[in-house]
Amino acid sequence: MDQLFAHSPAELTFWRRLVRPLVGQQATPFYLFSVVPIQRALAELDRAFAGLPVRHWLCCKTQPLPPLLRWWRQQGRPIEVVSEYEFRAALAEKFPPAHILVNGPAKHRWLPRQAVAGLFVNFDSLTEIRALAPLAKRLGWTVGLRLNTREEFDPEAPTHPTQFGLTAAEALRAGRALRRAGLALQCVHFHLRSHVASPAIYERALQEAAAICREAGLAPRFVDCGGGFPPPNVHTLDRQRADAEFSLAAMAGVCARALKLFPGVEEIWLENGRWLSARSGVLVVGVVDAKERRGMRHLICDGGRTLHALVAAWEDHALLPLARRTGRAVPTTVNGPTCMVFDQLARRRLPRSIRVGDHLLWLDAGAYHLPWETRFSHGLAAVLWHDGRQVRTVRGREKFADWWGQWS
Ligand SMILES: Cc1ncc(COP(=O)(O)O)c(C=O)c1O
């Protein structure tokens, strides 16, 4: 096992026990997702924010998996969507409109044709407000604004802003436009980015959002801090723990203080994707070839980054051999099956004893793996779901007829 990562022995045993009986029945590669880690993560959130009016929304885009949506809805919890397909998925899974929050840019393009009464909608631009305000009024939506604070920037080019939300000056105009339309603003929202390193960053964004609200005469009932909590056991490519400076206890303190920043606020909302669900899945790949050249061992697998784990381009995850493999560790690159050098799940020292025929579990595959799957030279992998008692296939492996037959 990678010494770099801090999964508990119980967690590793949980996945090994679930996967072991499956590898004889289900050809690799496949994803296995389980509700159990989500239940544990939610319990952790509920403990950390106990006594505070904090509402957790399921971020649909992170893991658009029907049994997960169904389970979440059965818990009476609400869902956040950012596109027409996600919205329709929420309706198909029977979320009541009052449990659906519509975020995301350019929703004036699609929301009018799907509109239902009683939604929560955060406007992303003045254009959206102009186009959607009459509908919002007629259908009794609870409306909010996404703000673009100085804490939000393009993580790949930090001197540049993002395209989302309204600036302080636009928020002033938005407040006036909403009043003219007879709509009361009820929510202010920001989503800073993924892997927000520390609670202090949320606190600064909240202070700025509160100042914008004072200036624009806005008194939100809800303050929606988006997602961005860094998941445990995931490393950045420079081998640092993504959550090194983060703690839920400190974040609870930030939320408690936020209640004082916004007079009249009733709830703080969070929409964490990765933090909640990354831990809820593994990608299981088979080692199908092994090569050695110039001091590097290559394990060529039937699944990898290009097809199944695009996040491996910016996150380092633990790799767990299903059979216990120990002994001398040598520099190793774990490659996928596509004709791209880029197709690397991991490059690190791994036991020399891993061999062709072994199975490897790429851990923490429960966030942004399904939405970023590709069909590069191959079809989609099977998806298995563990509901706490049993495992079933919820999506079969894509067949050649599906892959080639989609063309007319
Ligand atoms: C509006 C919004 N909320 C929540 C999230 C979830 O982010 P994360 O998975 O980093 O928690 C995203 C991700 O892009 C988002 O755009």
The ligand as an SDF file (V2000), in Angstrom:
LIG
                    3D

 16 16  0  0  0  0  0  0  0  0999 V2000
  -21.8630   25.8790   -7.9670 C   0  0  0  0  0  0  0  0  0  0  0  0
  -21.0660   24.7280   -7.4790 C   0  0  0  0  0  0  0  0  0  0  0  0
  -21.3490   24.1990   -6.2700 N   0  0  0  0  0  0  0  0  0  0  0  0
  -20.6600   23.1410   -5.7880 C   0  0  0  0  0  0  0  0  0  0  0  0
  -19.6360   22.5570   -6.5120 C   0  0  0  0  0  0  0  0  0  0  0  0
  -18.8880   21.3810   -5.9130 C   0  0  0  0  0  0  0  0  0  0  0  0
  -17.5280   21.6210   -5.8040 O   0  0  0  0  0  0  0  0  0  0  0  0
  -16.5940   20.5880   -5.0320 P   0  0  0  0  0  0  0  0  0  0  0  0
  -16.7490   19.2760   -5.6750 O   0  0  0  0  0  0  0  0  0  0  0  0
  -15.1990   21.1330   -5.1830 O   0  0  0  0  0  0  0  0  0  0  0  0
  -17.0450   20.5810   -3.5980 O   0  0  0  0  0  0  0  0  0  0  0  0
  -19.3020   23.0740   -7.7690 C   0  0  0  0  0  0  0  0  0  0  0  0
  -18.2170   22.4660   -8.5610 C   0  0  0  0  0  0  0  0  0  0  0  0
  -17.8110   22.9050   -9.6020 O   0  0  0  0  0  0  0  0  0  0  0  0
  -20.0370   24.1860   -8.2660 C   0  0  0  0  0  0  0  0  0  0  0  0
  -19.7750   24.7100   -9.4700 O   0  0  0  0  0  0  0  0  0  0  0  0
  1  2  1  0
  2  3  1  0
  2 15  2  0
  3  4  2  0
  4  5  1  0
  5  6  1  0
  5 12  2  0
  6  7  1  0
  7  8  1  0
  8  9  2  0
  8 10  1  0
  8 11  1  0
 12 13  1  0
 12 15  1  0
 13 14  2  0
 15 16  1  0
M  END
$$$$
